[in-house]
């Protein structure tokens, strides 16, 4: 029984072919496309307003050289948000519960921020490894600690997104199973359990949005240190 709870995180296959590529492509098909008309419809207007507000808030602490990342951050935010929200629908697959996918997004983007820092301002980038005013005997230890913390950043990005979404999906399935089993035996308890399930689903909607925002926000903070 316990194994079936984790079956929802397996990549779906058709004739032995993994369908994760289809799951990653589908959200882009659902996005409304801008038209050539002077006035857009409400959906496109709402989407444009959301992206503009998010981009302004995200790029506020960055200088002008970091604004080149605006399109990438906005696209990544919309992409992650769509994957997380679509994964809450019944009989769907959530690609962002796969650690390999999240690490595939986190590692290259984190590495790009580090390379930019090394190219544009190597002294400042290396200066983050040693805080100012450090006692001489602690210099080797602090350099090792700061280097380890630097390389842990992409791992933390990927694991945070994976763990939060996986835990939420497991809780939803456990409570839904409990409500289904209790329905014929204890209807009152089943109704209370279903109420908890509804509230948890609302919480998971908020978590899906927050985790997508946190992923992009942390990347922007890493970029801020290197530009």
N, C-alpha and C positions, 0 to 999 in steps of 0.2 A: 504493500500500500504506500509506503514511504517513497518508493521509487517513482510512482505515478505522479507525485507532487512535483517532481523535477522534470517530468517529460515535457512540460510546457516551455522549458528553456532549450530544448533540442532544436537544432536547425531543421526546418521541414525539408523533405526531399521528395522528388518526383522522378521515378525511374532511376533512382540512385544519384540524381543530380541535386545538389543543395540549392534551395530556393532563396537563400539569404540575399543574393544579388537582386532578386525581384522585390524582396521586402525593403531593400534600400532604395530602389528606384521608384516604387509606388508613391511615396509622399510627394515627389516632385510633380507627378501627374495631377495631384489634387490641388495644387496651388493655382489660384486665379491669375490669369495672364492680363497684363495691361493692354488696353485697347488704343486705337488711334483716335478715338473720339475725344472731344474737349473735356467732357464730363465722364468720369469713371463711375461704375456702379458702387454700391455701398460696401461690398466685400473687398474690392480692390482698394477703396479709400481707407477702410479700416486696417487692411494689411499694410498699406504704405505708412499710415500714422503710427502703427505699432513699431515698424522697422525704424522709422525716423527717430522716435522717442528712445528706443532701445540703443540705437547707435550713438545718439547724443549723450545719453547717460554713461555709456561704456567708454567713450573716447574723451570724456571730460578731463580726467587727470593726465592724459597723454599729450605730448607735444605734437607739433605738426608732422614730424617724421613718422610718428606712430599712426597717423590718420590713414596711411596707405593700407592698413589692415582692416579698414571699416567694412568693405565688401565681404572679406573673408569671415570676419566675426559675425556679421549679420546673417550670412548664408549658413554658417555653422549653427548659430542659435536657432534659426527657423528649422533647419534639418533635424537637429536633436529634439527640439520641441515636438515636431511632427511625429518622429519615431516613438517618443515616449508616450504621447497622447494616443496614437493609433494602437499601441500595445495594450491599452486598457480595454479595448473592445473585445467582446467574446470571440473565441476561436481565431485569434490573431497571434502573430509572433512578434516579439519585441527584440530587434537586433541589438539594442543597447544593453541587454542583459548579458551579452557575450563579452567577456573580458578581452578577448583578442581584438574585437572591433574597437572597443574603447581605447585600448592601448595603441592600436593602429592610428587613431586620431590624435591621441595625446602625445606620443613620442615624437612624431615629425614636427608638430607645431611647437612643442617645447624646445626641441633641438634647433628649430629655426630662430626662436628668440635668443637662444644662447649664441648661435653663430653670428647673428646680427650684432649682439653686444661685443663679441670678440673682434669683429671687423671694424665697427665704428668707434668704440671706446674701450679698448682692451684693458687699459689701466683701471678704469672704473669697474668693469666687469670682474676682473680678478680681485679688485678691492673688496668685493662683497664676501670673499672667502676669509677675510681677516678684519674684524671690527677694529676701529681706531682706538688706540689706547690699550691694546691687549698687552699684558705682562709678557716679557720675553720667554719665560719657561712654558707658557701656555700656547705659544704660537703654533708649534707643530700639531698639538692636539686639536686646537680650534680649526686649523686648516683642514684636517681630516674630517672633523665633524661637519663643517660647512660644505665640504665636497660631497659627503654622503647625503646630506640634506638636499643638495642641488640635484643629485641623480635620483632621489626618491620622489621628486615632484611629479614626473609623468606617471609613475606608479600610483601615487596618491590620486591623481586626476582620474585614471581609469578605474581604480578599485572603488573610489567613492561613488561614481556613477553606477557601476555594476552592482555594488552591494545595496545601495538604496532602492534601486528598481527591483532587484531580485527579492529582497526582504518584503517589499510591498506586495509583489505578486504572490509570494508564498502565503502571506497573511490573508490576502483576499481569498485564495483557494482553500485554505484551512477553515476560515469562518464560513465560507459558502458551503463547504462539505458538512460542517457541523449543523448549519441551518437545515440542510436537506435531510440529514439523518434524524434530527430532532422533530421535524415537522409532523410525522404520523404519531409519535409517542408523546411529545410535550409541545403542543401548538403555541402556548404562551411563551415558552422559552425560545421556540423557533422564531417567533415574531420579534422578540427582543434581539436575538442574534442577527436577524435580517436587518434590523435597524442599525446595529453596530456595523454590519457589512456596508450599508449605504453610507454611513458617516466615514468609514474607512476608505471607501471609493472616492468620496470627495477629497479626503486627505491625500490620496494617491494622485489625484489630478493636480493638486497643489505641488506635491513632491515632484511630479513629472516636469512641471514648469520651472520650479526652483532649481532642480538639478541641472537642467539645460542652461539656465542662466549662470549658475555657479561655475559650471565647466568653462564657459566663455569668459566669465569675469576673472577667474584665476589666470587664464591665459593672457588676458589683458594686463593683469598685474605683473606677470612675468615679463611681458613685453615692456612695461613701464620701467622696469629696472635696467633694461638694456638699450634704451633709446634716449 
